[in-house]
Amino acid sequence: MPSNQATTVPTSGGPLARYPLLSFWLLAYGISWGAFFGGRLLDLPGGLQLATEYVVKFGPTLAGLLVVAGLGSVARREWLARIVRWRVHPGWYLFALAGPALLWLAAIAVHASQGAGWPASKWDTDVLTTALGLFALRLFAGGGFGEEPGWRGFALPRLEQRMSALSAALLIGVVWGVWHFAAFFAPGSGKEGGIVEMVLFTVYTCALSIIFTWFFHKTNGSVLLAALLHASFNSTENVFKLLMPGLGDTNATLLFGLCVLAFAAGLAIACGRNLQEFRLPGQRPNVAAQNAADSASV
């Protein structure tokens, strides 16, 4: 069985076994939103409040863990194997670590071409230390291992048994974006805003989900690599704003989002519904691969 697909479990047993995806969605939202709003309503002291924030960030992973715990030993082994899968081509490690930075450089280049010029930069050891710290924080205490074992490690392989990879990516993108909505009501979260900001953010997570789904397939279903890519996306903006202090006063963030959208659209056009192999626009897709995807979605 392909390593990026989930074992089909019997419909007998408890609700987790009968409705694993629904259970996962409910648990991911219940854990994260329950901890988020509960911590604020109860006005917990500093240490406990910090603990609830970590629970919020790890909601999808905890949800995946709880569901696979009720699905049997085979499902647990598959889930854990994806998380620790590291034997992939070194080029994908480079993409995970440097891909978001290249998109940021493209956004800055577009901004500079509009007559603003290239932002002044500074470089010292403190910037490097801070950049490494930010990346480690996003990887181990944030979106990396806090979310990817859930979104890509658990949900994506199961959704692809019912629909195409592109459809699964878009569905996860919507769920992923809405999952973040609680942060829009938290002062100081960096995501404050109204309905327009929420919609734009969800469009962004849909684009990211297409990229992550393609990347997940290219790395043979490695959650480890997806977590590295997630941490890179989450930390690169802060790193660039440290390197280029004037960047925060520009529209580079918007341009970066547009670059992400363009890259995701290019993948969707080049790969088709499978998000696994490139083809030129107008070129016939790989029929065998397409038929395999159609069979998996039945």
ABEGO torsion letter per residue (X at the ends): XBAABBBBBBABEBAAAABAAAAAAAAAAAAAAAAAAAAAAAGBBAAAAAAAAAAAAAAAAAAAAAAAAAAEAAAAAAAAAAAABABBBAAAAAAAAAAAAAAAAAAAAAAAAAGAEBBBBBBBAAAAAAAAAAAAAAAAABABAAAAAAAAAAAAAAAAAABBAAAAAAAAAAAAAAAAAAAAABBGAGABEBAAAAAAAAAAAAAAAAAAAAAAAAAGGBAAAAAAAAAAAAAAAAAAAAABAAAAABAAAAAAAAAAAAAAAAAAAAAEAAGABBBBBGBBBBAAAAAAAAAAAX
